[in-house]
């Protein structure tokens, strides 16, 4: 009956029936007018929205989790543009080119970013369910200043030729926004490559659009297979977890997809002990294993979310380690062009001065990070 009503409302034929998730995407909250249906927009927010050239917006579902009257609401701050996005002190221009080594000597298709020998990031789309204001990949998905050619077959051919690869991270944008048949194609083609042992998906949809975990998606991604799929999502605040999230995660797990979380440490959103502990406890409660806590990368225009580097280690020490289940503890890292580097206490930090840290990776190579004073 529900489906029939939906078809009538949208004048769809039976063949063109759309799922709830597609209706959510068609009705993205991405104009001032629509945003005002969810919150009382402040004059500052309105000015920032009117002056931004960057993409912004989210699903109606995720928008409905915002507090109507509190501009400091943790979900609202991830959704609504701020004038501070125009400022940039610590961000690196052309950050994604630098981070994914896109300008090095190896000749790779646009879809392939590389930091490691045995695994690569396979970028297949540049649209998202939410355009996070703190996004590290913002040049590709939010600012749209980086244009890639999304030739999936070209990427698959390159992966096939590189027998040193074991693991592929399918990313975007949000790869779960592709239609089921395209996801099925990518998964099937990757599984046919003899040297591929594991597939990972990076997707925020279990959090911002849990409706996407449909029976159809479970069919194309799920089931027993010797090349498993791991899905890492991004949940940054306990308010983002609802009954719908819990059901979506259960549906993923019960069809054979492992689910982890990659939180981002965000000033004013999750950088206090109480929120941080509650986030990681609630994640476990709905069966998501906390995997990473990311220090904010030096992408441009996101300085207002930066914390001191020590903050993440302090939160793990004060909110998780010894205070709650060890399963709730993520690995605190910063992702760099030479790979992820742990930022746990005194770990791999070579030296620091007033301006910067010098960090060491697993091969003994070094890189730098700005020293943000509290
Ligand atoms: S969902 Fe991921 S890629 Fe998309 S805007 Fe958010 S952080 Fe960036």
Boltz pocket constraint, residues with backbone or C-beta under 6 A from the ligand:
constraints:
  - pocket:
      binder: B
      contacts: [[A, 127], [A, 128], [A, 129], [A, 130], [A, 131], [A, 132], [A, 134], [A, 135], [A, 136], [A, 137], [A, 138], [A, 141], [A, 142], [A, 172], [A, 173], [A, 174], [A, 204]]
      max_distance: 6.0
